[in-house]
């Protein structure tokens, strides 16, 4: 048999032995999706709550912006700065670009006079009389009369000087999100005036809320709470 015919027959034999494309196994590239368990969802919610608390706990440097309310608000702003600084929880700065959060809001401090008017009156009346007569060889007669009248009127006009201050403030992060807010008012305290008392209340309330956020964060991250350390 000629060599050309032998070569052609060999090629036909190799083609018959080659596997067809349909016989080639295919690999499924799409893997089945995994369902999210309720435990994972609860863990995500716990993380979200912890992150909200951490945003307040991460505030270390505060800038107190000018408060709405005029000159009295400017004076109260200075008292708020001093009260926040006394907590030793923050660094107070006059450069808003360096602050982690900005305290802003409105405040007022004003004095006014309360007036009280009252009237009191006392009146008393008393009357009495006596008269007698008789007929005989001689006549007897007698008489008497007594009267008493007392009147007294008293009026009071009292003016009382009062001092009142209030402030409503909010602590915002650099994105403008409100992290914390409070409203405080005062008519004055035993050892300091109304404005100083309002400033002290703001600092005290912020300190209490930070301590509460710290406890909640510690509790959320403790073993058995669903959080992973």
C-alpha positions as CSV (number, residue, x, y, z in Angstrom):
1,X,0.0,0.0,0.0
2,X,1.5,3.4,-0.9
3,X,2.8,5.5,2.0
4,X,0.3,8.3,1.4
5,X,-2.6,6.0,1.9
6,X,-1.1,4.7,5.2
7,X,-0.6,8.2,6.6
8,X,-4.2,9.1,5.8
9,X,-5.5,6.0,7.5
10,X,-3.5,6.7,10.7
11,X,-4.9,10.2,10.9
12,X,-8.5,8.8,10.6
13,X,-7.8,6.4,13.4
14,X,-6.6,9.2,15.8
15,X,-9.6,11.3,15.0
16,X,-11.9,8.4,15.9
17,X,-10.2,7.9,19.3
18,X,-10.4,11.6,20.3
19,X,-13.2,12.4,22.8
20,X,-16.1,14.5,21.6
21,X,-16.6,18.0,23.1
22,X,-20.0,16.8,24.6
23,X,-18.1,14.1,26.6
24,X,-15.8,16.6,28.2
25,X,-17.0,17.2,31.8
26,X,-17.9,20.7,32.7
27,X,-17.1,22.4,35.9
28,X,-19.9,24.5,37.4
29,X,-18.4,27.9,38.1
30,X,-21.4,29.1,40.1
31,X,-21.3,28.1,43.7
32,X,-24.5,28.0,45.7
33,X,-25.0,31.1,47.9
34,X,-24.8,30.7,51.7
35,X,-27.7,31.8,53.8
36,X,-27.1,34.5,56.5
37,X,-27.9,33.0,59.9
38,X,-29.9,35.0,62.5
39,X,-26.8,34.9,64.8
40,X,-24.8,36.7,62.1
41,X,-27.5,39.3,61.8
42,X,-27.6,39.9,65.5
43,X,-23.8,40.2,65.6
44,X,-24.0,42.9,62.9
45,X,-26.6,44.8,64.8
46,X,-24.5,44.6,68.0
47,X,-21.5,46.0,66.0
48,X,-23.7,48.9,64.8
49,X,-24.7,49.8,68.3
50,X,-21.1,49.6,69.5
51,X,-19.9,51.8,66.6
52,X,-22.5,54.4,67.5
53,X,-21.2,54.5,71.1
54,X,-17.6,54.4,70.0
55,X,-18.2,57.6,67.9
56,X,-18.9,59.5,71.1
57,X,-16.1,57.8,73.1
58,X,-13.6,58.6,70.4
59,X,-14.1,62.4,70.9
60,X,-10.9,63.7,72.5
61,X,-10.7,67.3,71.3
62,X,-13.7,69.7,71.2
63,X,-14.2,73.1,69.7
64,X,-17.1,75.2,71.2
65,X,-18.6,77.3,68.5
66,X,-20.2,80.6,69.0
67,X,-23.7,80.2,70.5
68,X,-26.8,81.9,69.1
69,X,-28.1,84.5,71.6
70,X,-26.0,87.6,71.6
71,X,-23.5,88.9,74.1
72,X,-25.0,86.9,77.0
73,X,-24.5,83.7,75.0
74,X,-20.9,84.7,74.4
75,X,-20.3,84.9,78.1
76,X,-22.0,81.5,78.7
77,X,-19.9,80.0,76.0
78,X,-16.8,80.9,78.0
79,X,-18.3,79.2,81.1
80,X,-19.1,76.1,79.1
81,X,-15.5,75.9,77.9
82,X,-14.2,76.2,81.4
83,X,-16.6,73.6,82.7
84,X,-15.8,71.0,80.0
85,X,-12.1,71.6,80.6
86,X,-12.5,70.9,84.3
87,X,-13.8,67.4,83.6
88,X,-10.3,66.4,82.2
89,X,-12.1,64.3,79.6
90,X,-11.3,66.5,76.6
91,X,-8.8,68.9,75.2
92,X,-10.6,72.2,74.4
93,X,-9.3,74.0,71.3
94,X,-9.9,77.3,69.6
95,X,-9.0,75.7,66.2
96,X,-12.0,74.0,64.7
97,X,-9.8,72.2,62.1
98,X,-8.1,70.3,64.8
99,X,-11.3,69.2,66.7
100,X,-12.8,65.8,66.7
101,X,-16.2,67.3,67.4
102,X,-17.9,70.7,67.6
103,X,-20.3,71.9,70.3
104,X,-22.9,74.3,68.9
105,X,-26.3,75.6,69.8
106,X,-28.1,78.5,71.5
107,X,-28.0,80.1,74.9
108,X,-29.4,83.1,76.8
109,X,-28.9,84.7,80.2
110,X,-31.3,87.4,81.4
111,X,-32.4,89.1,84.6
112,X,-36.0,90.2,85.2
113,X,-38.2,91.5,88.0
114,X,-41.3,89.7,89.4
115,X,-43.9,92.0,91.0
116,X,-46.4,90.9,93.7
117,X,-49.4,93.0,94.9
118,X,-51.6,92.1,97.8
119,X,-54.3,93.9,99.9
120,X,-55.4,93.0,103.4
121,X,-58.2,94.7,105.3
122,X,-59.7,94.2,108.9
123,X,-63.0,95.8,110.0
124,X,-64.8,95.4,113.3
125,X,-68.0,97.1,114.5
126,X,-69.7,97.0,117.9
127,X,-72.7,98.9,119.2
128,X,-74.6,98.8,122.5
129,X,-77.3,100.9,124.2
130,X,-79.4,100.9,127.4
131,X,-82.4,103.0,128.4
132,X,-85.0,102.7,131.2
133,X,-88.0,104.8,132.6
134,X,-90.6,104.4,135.3
135,X,-93.8,106.2,136.6
136,X,-94.3,106.9,140.3
137,X,-94.5,109.9,142.5
138,X,-91.3,110.7,141.0
139,X,-90.0,109.6,137.6
140,X,-86.9,107.6,137.1
141,X,-85.0,107.6,133.9
142,X,-81.7,106.3,132.7
143,X,-79.9,105.6,129.5
144,X,-76.6,104.6,128.1
145,X,-74.9,104.0,124.7
146,X,-71.6,102.6,123.6
147,X,-70.1,102.0,120.1
148,X,-66.9,100.7,118.7
149,X,-65.6,100.7,115.2
150,X,-62.2,99.5,114.0
151,X,-60.9,99.5,110.5
152,X,-57.5,98.6,109.1
153,X,-56.3,98.3,105.5
154,X,-52.9,97.0,104.5
155,X,-51.4,96.6,101.1
156,X,-48.1,95.0,100.0
157,X,-46.1,95.7,96.8
158,X,-43.2,93.4,96.5
159,X,-40.6,93.4,93.7
160,X,-38.2,90.4,93.4
161,X,-35.2,90.4,91.2
162,X,-34.6,87.1,89.4
163,X,-31.9,85.7,87.1
164,X,-32.5,82.9,84.6
165,X,-30.2,81.2,82.1
166,X,-30.6,78.3,79.6
167,X,-28.6,76.6,76.9
168,X,-29.4,73.9,74.3
169,X,-26.4,72.4,72.7
170,X,-25.4,69.5,70.5
171,X,-22.0,67.8,69.9
172,X,-21.4,67.0,66.2
173,X,-18.6,65.1,64.5
174,X,-16.7,66.4,61.4
175,X,-19.4,65.0,59.1
176,X,-22.1,67.0,60.9
177,X,-23.7,64.0,62.6
178,X,-25.1,64.7,66.0
179,X,-23.4,62.5,68.6
180,X,-25.0,64.0,71.7
181,X,-27.3,66.8,72.8
182,X,-28.8,68.3,75.9
183,X,-30.9,71.3,77.2
184,X,-30.2,72.8,80.6
185,X,-31.6,75.8,82.5
186,X,-31.2,77.3,85.9
187,X,-32.4,80.1,88.1
188,X,-29.1,80.1,90.0
189,X,-27.5,77.8,92.5
190,X,-26.3,78.2,96.1
191,X,-22.7,79.0,95.3
192,X,-22.8,80.4,91.7
193,X,-25.1,82.2,89.3
194,X,-27.5,80.9,86.7
195,X,-25.0,80.9,83.8
196,X,-22.3,79.1,85.7
197,X,-24.8,76.5,86.9
198,X,-26.0,75.8,83.3
199,X,-22.4,75.4,82.2
200,X,-21.7,73.0,85.0
201,X,-24.9,71.0,84.2
202,X,-23.8,70.6,80.6
203,X,-20.4,69.3,81.5
204,X,-21.8,66.9,84.2
205,X,-24.5,65.5,81.8
206,X,-21.9,64.9,79.1
207,X,-19.6,63.1,81.6
208,X,-22.5,60.9,82.7
209,X,-23.5,60.0,79.1
210,X,-19.9,59.1,78.2
211,X,-19.6,56.9,81.2
212,X,-22.9,55.2,80.2
213,X,-21.7,54.7,76.6
214,X,-18.5,53.2,78.0
215,X,-20.4,50.7,80.1
216,X,-22.6,49.7,77.2
217,X,-19.6,49.2,74.9
218,X,-17.9,47.0,77.5
219,X,-21.0,45.0,78.0
220,X,-21.5,44.5,74.3
221,X,-18.0,43.2,73.8
222,X,-17.9,40.9,76.8
223,X,-18.0,37.1,76.3
224,X,-21.5,35.7,75.9
225,X,-23.0,38.9,74.4
226,X,-22.8,37.7,70.8
227,X,-19.7,39.9,70.0
228,X,-16.4,38.5,69.0
229,X,-13.4,40.1,70.6
